[in-house]
């Protein structure tokens, strides 16, 4: 199912886009789930990073679409953004937030259809999996395969990734529940490691991303068995 957010404050366009979406689903056999927001500040405040496409009005009362898109990009680099506007001169600034395209009001169905098909074609079709992290600015979507390990530090969790460290309010228990299915293993009270990046074991420590992470005595035997099993499966 494709999840599309419509950020629009005018009822006439909300109704029109809803009707267009219903027609599009019937004509192209697409299953689409819609979420509606009346202003840019509303989607930013409630952002959950699980949208595939965002149709964003530019002129809104409290937070304009361009500002909202900038804030969304801080949390989500993958979502496809398209602007809806009657100000084409403003819409061309979309490159600043990596917008795919824009629709000009009043929106014609043929144009809507072509642009939406283009956006759907851009939705990643890979088997990548994402973790939604509560962060200080809202919610961040993190690619699971880019996480080296997770460390609990006080009341915060540190996600060490290919693109730097991310602090989150997520608990270690929740992280373990979410990541266990993706070959992560909790080798100690404070560490949850991605088996994909384990380079070896030295002096009771797990070598990962050039760092030495302690493997607890209680977990050592279980961890070694899990590592051997993972390496055997990966070699097939």
C-alpha positions in Angstrom: 0.0 0.0 0.0 1.2 3.5 -0.9 0.8 6.1 1.9 0.3 9.6 0.7 0.0 12.7 2.9 -2.0 15.7 1.5 -1.2 19.0 3.2 -3.8 21.5 2.0 -5.9 24.1 3.8 -8.6 24.8 1.1 -11.6 22.4 1.2 -12.2 22.7 -2.5 -8.7 21.3 -3.3 -8.9 18.7 -0.6 -12.1 17.4 -2.2 -10.6 17.5 -5.7 -7.5 15.7 -4.7 -9.5 13.0 -2.9 -11.7 12.4 -5.9 -8.6 12.3 -8.2 -7.0 9.7 -5.8 -10.1 7.6 -5.9 -10.2 7.7 -9.7 -6.5 7.0 -10.0 -6.8 3.9 -7.7 -9.6 2.4 -9.9 -7.8 3.2 -13.2 -4.4 1.9 -12.2 -5.3 -0.7 -9.6 -3.2 1.0 -6.9 -4.0 0.7 -3.2 -3.5 4.1 -1.6 -3.9 5.3 2.0 -4.4 9.0 2.5 -3.6 11.2 5.5 -4.7 14.9 5.6 -3.2 17.9 7.2 -4.5 21.4 7.2 -1.2 23.3 7.7 2.5 22.8 7.4 3.0 23.0 11.2 0.5 20.1 11.7 2.4 17.6 9.6 5.7 18.6 11.0 4.4 18.3 14.6 2.8 14.9 14.0 5.4 13.6 11.5 5.8 9.8 11.6 8.1 9.3 8.6 6.0 6.5 7.2 4.7 8.4 4.1 5.8 7.5 0.6 4.7 10.7 -1.0 3.7 14.1 0.3 1.6 16.6 -1.7 2.3 19.9 -0.1 0.5 23.2 -0.6 2.9 26.1 -0.5 0.6 29.0 0.8 -0.8 28.1 4.3 -1.6 30.2 7.3 0.8 29.1 10.0 3.7 27.4 8.3 4.2 27.6 4.5 4.9 24.4 2.5 8.5 25.3 1.8 9.4 25.7 5.5 7.5 22.5 6.3 9.4 20.6 3.6 12.7 21.9 5.0 11.8 20.6 8.5 10.6 17.3 7.1 13.9 16.8 5.2 15.7 17.1 8.5 13.8 14.0 9.7 13.2 12.1 6.4 15.6 12.1 3.4 13.6 9.5 1.5 10.0 10.7 1.3 8.9 12.1 -2.1 7.7 15.7 -1.9 5.6 17.4 -4.6 4.2 20.9 -4.2 0.7 22.1 -5.0 0.6 25.9 -5.8 -0.6 28.7 -8.0 2.8 30.4 -7.6 5.1 28.6 -10.1 7.9 31.1 -9.4 7.9 29.9 -5.8 7.6 26.3 -6.6 10.8 26.2 -8.6 12.6 26.6 -5.3 11.7 22.9 -4.7 15.2 21.9 -5.6 16.2 23.2 -2.2 14.3 20.5 -0.5 14.8 17.9 -3.3 11.2 18.1 -4.4 10.3 15.8 -7.3 7.8 18.1 -9.0 4.9 20.6 -8.5 1.3 20.8 -9.5 -0.3 24.1 -10.6 -3.7 25.0 -9.3 -6.3 24.5 -10.6 -5.0 20.9 -10.9 -6.1 19.1 -14.1 -6.6 15.3 -13.7 -4.4 14.4 -16.7 -1.4 16.3 -15.2 -2.2 15.0 -11.7 -2.2 11.4 -13.1 1.1 11.8 -14.9 2.9 13.4 -12.0 1.6 10.9 -9.5 2.6 7.9 -11.6 6.1 9.5 -11.9 6.2 9.8 -8.1 5.1 6.3 -7.5 7.7 5.0 -9.9 10.3 6.7 -7.6 9.2 4.9 -4.5 12.1 2.5 -3.5 11.2 -1.1 -4.4 14.2 -2.6 -2.6 14.0 -4.8 0.5 15.3 -2.1 2.8 13.9 -1.8 6.2 13.5 1.3 8.4 13.4 2.0 12.1 11.3 5.0 13.2 13.2 6.8 16.0 11.8 9.4 18.4 14.4 12.3 18.4 14.5 15.8 19.7 13.1 17.3 16.5 10.3 14.7 16.0 10.8 11.3 14.3 13.7 10.1 12.2 13.5 7.2 9.7 16.7 5.2 9.9 17.8 2.6 7.5 18.4 -0.6 9.5 21.2 -1.9 7.3 23.2 1.3 8.0 23.3 0.8 11.8 26.6 -0.6 13.2 25.4 -0.9 16.8 23.2 0.7 19.4 24.5 1.8 22.8 22.5 2.8 25.9 23.9 5.9 27.5 22.1 7.2 30.5 18.5 7.8 29.5 19.4 8.1 25.8 20.2 5.6 23.1 23.0 6.2 20.7 22.6 4.7 17.2 26.0 4.5 15.6 25.5 4.5 11.8 27.3 4.9 8.5 26.3 8.6 8.5 27.1 9.4 12.1 25.5 9.0 15.5 21.9 9.6 16.3 20.5 10.1 19.8 17.0 8.9 20.6 14.6 8.5 23.5 13.9 4.9 22.5 14.6 2.3 25.2 17.0 -0.5 24.7 14.2 -3.0 25.2 12.2 -1.4 22.4 15.3 -1.3 20.1 16.0 -4.9 20.8 12.4 -5.9 20.0 12.5 -3.9 16.7 15.9 -5.1 15.5 16.1 -8.7 16.6 14.5 -9.8 13.3 17.3 -8.1 11.4 20.2 -10.1 12.9 21.0 -7.7 15.8 22.2 -9.3 19.0 22.4 -7.8 22.5 26.0 -8.8 23.5 25.9 -6.9 26.8 23.6 -4.7 28.8 24.6 -1.6 27.0 25.2 -2.9 23.5 23.0 -4.2 20.6 25.2 -5.0 17.6 24.5 -5.6 13.9 26.0 -9.1 13.2 26.6 -8.0 9.6 29.4 -5.7 10.8 31.1 -7.9 13.4 34.7 -8.3 12.4 35.7 -10.7 15.1 36.2 -11.4 18.8 39.3 -10.3 20.8 39.9 -10.6 24.5 36.2 -10.8 25.3 35.3 -7.9 23.0 33.3 -7.7 19.8 35.2 -5.9 17.0 32.8 -3.7 15.0 33.4 -0.6 12.9 37.0 -0.4 14.3 35.7 -0.4 17.9 35.9 -2.9 20.8 32.6 -3.5 22.5 32.4 -5.6 25.6 30.6 -9.0 25.4 29.3 -9.9 28.8 30.2 -13.3 30.3 26.6 -14.3 30.5 26.1 -13.6 26.8 29.5 -14.8 25.4 28.6 -18.4 24.6 25.2 -17.4 23.1 26.8 -14.6 21.1 29.5 -16.9 19.6 26.8 -19.4 18.6 24.7 -16.6 17.0 27.8 -15.2 15.2 28.8 -18.6 13.8 25.2 -19.2 12.6 25.0 -15.8 11.0 28.3 -16.3 9.2 27.2 -19.7 8.0 24.0 -18.4 6.6 25.7 -15.4 5.0 28.2 -17.7 3.3 25.4 -19.7 1.5 
